[in-house]
Amino acid sequence: MATAEETCSVAVIFGVTGLVGKELVRKLTSKSWKVYGIARNPELTPTIKSSCYHFISCDLLNPLETQKKLSSLHDVTHLFWVTWASQFPLDSHESCEQNKAMMANALNSILSVAKNLKHVSLQTGTKHYVSLQPPFEEKEELHYYNEDCPRVTRAHNFYYALEDLLMERLNGKVSWSVHRPGLLLGSSVRSFYNFMGSLCVYGSICKCLNLPFVFGGTRKCWEESYIDGSDARLVADQHIWAATESDTVTTNGQAFNAINGPSFTWKEIWPALGEKFGVQVPDEMFTENFWFSIAMADKKQVWEEMVEKNGLVQRKMEDLANWEFLDALFRYPSKLLGSREKVDRLGFVSRIKTVNSILYWIDCMKGEKVIP
């Protein structure tokens, strides 16, 4: 007969303070799961106040510290990996080695003590399908990447290293799945590529200084569907679906695009974003020679004054906004659109319009006093 401990669902979430990590905590604790949350830096404010939630600060690049701090997690049944090391460029050998070392240290610790581990859920991204280094592939026809597309052979992509490590360590022992979101949409002050943080700081500064809320990028990125939005709530739901439905759905060893669904263009949704921020939206919203990294370079003092005036969470502008990321996103030369055919066919049918997702997270960030 199974003991109560064996039948209880217990999650460990690596990267718990990030966009999807925070949503996993909320969703799992609402289902009465016991949850361990792992992150390198202590939480600024508790992700969730629940007796089911236990936060552990741990540097996963330190194998001795990782072993010591995770050695008591013998009751874990599900592992969610939604973290990564951002010290090196994504398409670099150093990034592959560092991210692989982090996961190896965590797996070494968890697999040695968690004898009832059922599933490991890895989050990577749709950058799995392209190289971030030139020469870039340009397709004139609309092309949707599916999960069986071949790897980019000329790229050092740490996503590949993590998938290979899971296959090596878990195949035939513990089930596992891979989830590939597009442009992640959520609220966090700890995310390096934080689109919502960048957008919200930009919109807030435009409102404060009465600046026009323009889109800076290429005309193709403005007018055509270029990238998928991935709401953090939907991505968290997909992680949980794959981790808990493996008895009825074939998820073991499978990869799944984790995207909102309907395609969108920035031209279609930019006016709604401007209205939400209460800013001046010019008749000509698209400006090819506008660079966020240049326009916002001298606005740090403005942001600090806004934080003080509005009683916001004490975060520097660069902790929330990555202007170089916005410039690269709106000027990326290749379309990065994924297919939902596989998850739809297997029964994960949750969808959300990206404009509604962005508007929701703007409200959340206001409610959390991250933006005015």
N, C-alpha and C positions, 0 to 999 in steps of 0.2 A: 504494500500500500504506500502511495506517495505521501510524503510529509507535506505540511502546510508550506514549508519553505520551498520545497521542490515545485509546487504547483503555482506559487506566487510569481508574478512577472516582475523582474528587476532589471532596470536599464542602467547602463553607464553611457554617458554622452560626452564624447571628447570634442571640445569646442563649444561648450554650453553657453558662453556669453555672446556667440555670434548670431547671425540673422536666423538661421534655421534651428540652431541649438536652443535658443530661447523658446521657440514655438514647440519643439519636442518636449521640453519640460512641462509647459502648460498643458499640452494635450495628454501626455502620459500620466501626470499626476491627477488630472481630471478623471482618468480611468482607474484611479487607485493603484497605479504602479508605484513601486519604490524606485527612486531615481537618484543616481550619483551623477553629479555634474563636474566635469574636469575642465579646467582652464589654467593657463600659466599665471595670469594676474588675478588677484582677488576681485570679486564683484564690487562695482561702485555702489549699487543697490541690489538687494536680493532679487534674483530672477523671478522667484515666486515664494511666497510665504506659505509653506506647507510642511507638515511633519514627515511627509513622504519624500522630501527633497533634501539632499545632502551635498553641499558644495565642497570640492577638494581642489586646492591650488597646487599645481604640479608642473614642473618643467619637464616635458616629455623627452627633451633632448638629453636629459641626464638619466642614464639607465639606473643608477643606484637610487636616486630620489624616486623615480617612477616605481621601481620594485618595492621600496619601503612604503610609499603612500597608497599603492594599489593592492598590497598583499592581503588586506582584510576583505576584499570584495569577492568573497567566495560564493555569494548568493546571486551573482549576476547571471541573467538568462539571455539578455539582448544587448548588443554593443552597437552604438551609432557613432560613426566617425565623420564629423562635420567640421574638421579643423585642417589647417595647413600652415606651413612655415613660409613667411613672405619675405625672408631676408634676401633671397637671391631672385633674379629674373625667372619667370615661370618656365621658359624654354631654355633651361641651363642644366648642365650636369650636376652642379652644386645643389640646385633645388631638388632634383631627383634624389640625391643622396641624403639630404637633410630630411625631406619628408618621409622617405623610406625608413630612416633611422628612428624618427618619432613613432611611426606605426609599429615598427619591430619591437621597440622598447615596451610599448603598451601591450602588444599581443603576448610578448614573453611573460609579462606580469599577469595578465588576465587568464591566459590559457593554462597557466600553472596552478591556479587556485579555483577558477570558476568551472567546476565539473559539470554543471547543468547548462552551460552556454548553448543556446539554440541557434542564434542567428547573428551575423555581423552585417551591418548596413553601411556601405561606403558612399560618401558624396564626393563627386568630382565636378564635371561640368561639360557643357557642349563644346568647350574649347578642346575637348578630346578629338574633334573632327578636323581641326585646322592647325596650321603652324602660326605662331605669333611673330615669326621672323620672315622677312622677305626672302625670295619672291613670293607674293601672295597669289593664290588661285582665284581667278575671276570667272564666274559663270554667267553668261548672258541670260540663260533660262532660269526660272525659279526652281531652286533645288532644295529639297528637304533631306537632311541627314537622318538616317535610321541607325539603330543600335548595331547593325552588322557592318557598317562602313569600315573599311580597313584603317588601321592606324597610319598616321603620317610618319613615314619612315625616316625623314630627315630631321625630325624634331626630338629634342630631349624634353619629354612631357612627363612630369612627375605623376600624372594620372595613371600612365601605363605602369610605372614602377609600383604603385600601390595596388593596382589590380593584380599584377603578377605576384606580389607578395601574399595577397589573400589567397590566390589560387594555390600557391605553394604550401601555405600553412594550414589551410582549412579544407581543401578539397577532400570529400569523402568523410570528413569528421564533423564539421559544423556548416550549416547552410549560410550562404552570403549573397548579397545583391549589391549592385552599383547604381547610383542615381545621378543623372546628368542634367542639372538645371541650366537655364540660360542666364539672363540678367536677373540676379536675385533682388527681390523687393521685400524689404522688412526694416525693422528698427533695431539698430545696434550702434553703440559708440566704440565698438572694438573691431569693426570690419575694415580691412585695408581697401578693398574695392567696393566702397559703400555708395551705391548710386543714389539711394534715397537721402542719405546724409548730404551728399554733394548738391543734389537738386534742391533740397529744402533750405540749405544755407544760401544758395544762389537766389532762390525766390525771396527769402527773408531780407537779404541785402538789397535786392531790387526794390522791394516795398519800402524799406527804410530810407533809401536814398532817392526814391522816385526814378529809378532807372528802367529803361525798356526791357521787358522780359523776352530776350531774343534767343534764338537757337543758333549756335555756332557749329558748323560742320560742313559736310559735303551735301550737295543737292540730292544725290542718290540716297544718302542716309536719311534725309529729310522727307523725301517724297515716296520712298519705296519701303516695303517691309524688309527689315534688315536683321533683326534679332528678336528672339522670343523673350517675353517677360516670364518670370518664375516667382510667384508669390510664396513667401516663406511658409505660410500656413499650408498651402497645397503641397509643397515639397516635403514638409514634415508629415503630412497625411500619407504621402506615397511611401516614405521610409517605413512608417508603421504598418501600412498595408502589406508591403513586401515581407516585413519581418514576422508578421502574425498570420498571414494567409498562405504560408508555404506548404501547409498540409493539403490545401485544396487547389492552389494555383502554383504552377511551376515557376518559382522565382529563384530557386537556388542556382547560383553562378550566372545569373542573368543581369544584363544592364538595361536601364530604362531611362529614356528622356523624361525629365521632370519639368514640364512647361505648362503655362497657363492654358494654351489651346488656340484661341482665335489670334490670327496675325493682326498687327497694327502698324501704323506709321506715326512718326513723331508729328508730322504735319496735321494729322487727324486729331491728336490728343493734346497738343501744346496749348491751344486756347483754353481748354478745360483746366489745365494745370495753372495757367495764369490767373484764371478766374478764382481758383481755389486759394491762391496766395494773395489775391486782392491787389494785383500789380497791373501796371500799364502794359497792355499787349499791343504792340504796334501793328499797323496794317501789314507791313512786311516783316514777319516774324523770323524769317530765315536770313542769316547774314554769314556768308561764307568766310569772311575775313575776321570774324569774331572768335577769339580764343579765350576760353575760361581761365586758363593758367595765367594769361596776361591781364585780363580785365579784373580778376580777383586778387592779383598779387599784392596789392596795396590795401586790402580791405580787412586785414587782421585786427587792427585797432577798432574799426567799425564793429566787427563781430564781438569783440570783448566788451565794448560799451553796450551792445544789445543784450548780452548775457547778464550784465549787471543790472541794467534798467528793467529787464523783464523777469529777473529772478530765475534764470534758466540753470540747468545742470552745468556745472563748471567744466566745460570742455573747450579746448582751443579749436580754432577753425580747422586747422590741419588734422585734428583728430576725427572730425566729422566729414570733411570735404577733401576729395582727391581730385584736384582740377585737371591734372595730367590724364587721369583716367577718363574724365568726361570728354576731353579733347580727343583721346584715342578712340573712345566708344563711338563718337559721332563722326569720326573720320575713318573708321576701319574699312579697308578696301574690299573685304569679302563678306558676303551675306552669311549669316550663321543661324539658319532656321532648321528646327528639328521636326521630325514626324512623331505624332502621338499614336500611330496605328497600333503599335505593340501593346501599350498599356490599356488603350481602349478595348482591344480585343480580349485582354485578360481580365477586364472588369474594373480597372481603376478609371472611372469616368469623370472625376471631379474636374471642373473647368472654371475659369474666372476671366473676365475681361481685364486686360492689363490697365486700362485707364481707371477702372474701378479699384483695382489693386493699389495703384499709386495714390489715389485719393484717400483710400482707407488708411494707408500708412502715414500720409501727411497728418491726418487727424490723430493717429496714435502718437506721433512724435510731438505734436502740440500738447496732447494730454500728458505725456511723460515729461513735459517741460524741457525738451531738447531744443525746440525752436519756439519762437514767440507766436 
